Amino acid sequence: MRLRLRPVDTSFYDLFTQSAQHLVLGAELLAEMLADSSNKPDVAERMRAAEHAADETTHAIVKKVNSTFVTPFDREDIYALGSGLDDVMDMMDEAVDLILLYEIETLPADLSEQVSVLQRCAELTAEAMPRLQSMQSLEDYWIEINRLENAGDKFHRRILASLFSGEYKTIDVLKLKDVEESLEGAIDAFEKVANIVEQIAVKES
């Protein structure tokens, strides 16, 4: 049986939890951005601030790894998880930025389905991160994220079919497709995070 020395320091888990909480805020801002009545420049500014805060947390994780002799699990997995969480935020920030840059005032209602999936993924990820310390009750998390990613794929196909139905002008199709691809990328990034958590849990069990 392998004996592994585990540090008592909980700061890694606190940082992962903090990183996931940034994603909850990012998903909320994304939902706000889709509202017809939203002040889009204001939402985009707040998203940039949220993305900057998320970057700071990611940098703190990397700095902590580089300055810690004994880490709670493999360094490569810590880097991968921190990077994966950061990737989600980047994709959500990209979607908000595109809506602003393309000056999209009205978005298809189906996009709200994608954002609802993102919000649920963010909530589940934020709930799961503190459980890394005990490695308990995590299986339901990655199973549900996988289910949500499959649902997101179905919404993605439906949205693309709608965009190419002839209802929209060509230029609007191009703009909206870019936004949709960013949303789809964010959902895929959430699944990647869940897969990393599963790999960590299997290694540490």
Secondary structure by P-SEA (a helix, b strand, c coil): cbbbbbbccaaaaaaaaaaaaaaaaaaaaaaaaaccccaaaaaaaaaaaaaaaaaaaaaaaaaaaaacccccccaaaaaaaaaaaaaaaaaaaaaaaaaaaaccccccaaaaaaaaaaaaaaaaaaaacccccccccaaaaaaaaaaaaaaaaaaaaaaaaaaacccccaaaaaaaaaaaaaaaaaaaaaaaaaaaaaaaaaaac
